[in-house]
Amino acid sequence: MVGKQGRVTGKIGPGLVGEVMVPIRGGVEAFYAHPSVPDEEISVGSIVIVVEYFAPRTVYVARALV
């Protein structure tokens, strides 16, 4: 999971549990997402990189440099 790219489908920010769609296991799955940088907001549609993964469905993400 760490290092995979995903797309934000639910706003990520302080006090919010966002959502990202990540391609994995031959499909695309939804994960709960938190920002890896405190107080950062990431809007819907942004591309992110998974920095940390906590089973079964939680990831910490950073904005991708695209």
C-alpha positions as CSV (number, residue, x, y, z in Angstrom):
1,M,0.0,0.0,0.0
2,V,2.7,2.5,0.9
3,G,3.8,4.4,-2.2
4,K,0.6,3.7,-4.2
5,Q,-1.3,6.6,-5.8
6,G,-5.0,7.3,-5.2
7,R,-7.7,9.8,-5.9
8,V,-9.6,11.7,-3.2
9,T,-13.3,11.1,-3.2
10,G,-14.1,12.6,0.2
11,K,-12.4,15.9,1.4
12,I,-9.4,15.3,3.7
13,G,-8.6,17.7,6.4
14,P,-8.2,18.4,10.1
15,G,-11.1,16.9,12.1
16,L,-12.4,15.1,9.0
17,V,-12.1,11.5,7.9
18,G,-11.7,11.7,4.1
19,E,-11.9,8.9,1.5
20,V,-9.5,7.8,-1.2
21,M,-9.9,5.3,-4.0
22,V,-6.7,3.2,-4.5
23,P,-6.0,0.7,-7.2
24,I,-5.1,-2.6,-5.5
25,R,-5.6,-6.4,-6.1
26,G,-6.7,-5.9,-9.7
27,G,-9.5,-3.4,-8.8
28,V,-10.1,-0.1,-7.0
29,E,-11.0,0.0,-3.3
30,A,-12.0,2.8,-0.9
31,F,-10.0,3.7,2.2
32,Y,-10.5,6.1,5.1
33,A,-7.9,8.8,4.7
34,H,-6.2,11.3,7.0
35,P,-3.6,13.9,6.0
36,S,0.1,13.0,6.8
37,V,0.8,16.7,7.4
38,P,-1.4,18.1,10.3
39,D,-3.8,20.8,9.3
40,E,-3.4,20.1,5.6
41,E,-6.6,20.1,3.5
42,I,-6.8,18.0,0.3
43,S,-9.8,18.6,-2.0
44,V,-11.9,16.0,-3.9
45,G,-10.3,15.0,-7.2
46,S,-6.7,15.5,-6.0
47,I,-4.1,12.8,-6.6
48,V,-2.4,11.6,-3.4
49,I,0.4,9.1,-2.3
50,V,-0.1,6.7,0.5
51,V,2.4,7.4,3.2
52,E,1.2,5.0,6.0
53,Y,-1.3,2.1,6.0
54,F,-3.2,0.8,9.0
55,A,-5.2,-2.4,8.4
56,P,-7.9,-2.9,7.4
57,R,-9.0,0.4,5.8
58,T,-7.1,3.5,7.0
59,V,-4.4,5.4,5.2
60,Y,-2.4,8.6,5.8
61,V,-1.7,10.4,2.5
62,A,0.3,13.3,1.1
63,R,-0.5,15.4,-2.0
64,A,1.2,14.0,-5.1
65,L,3.5,16.1,-7.1
66,V,2.0,15.7,-10.5
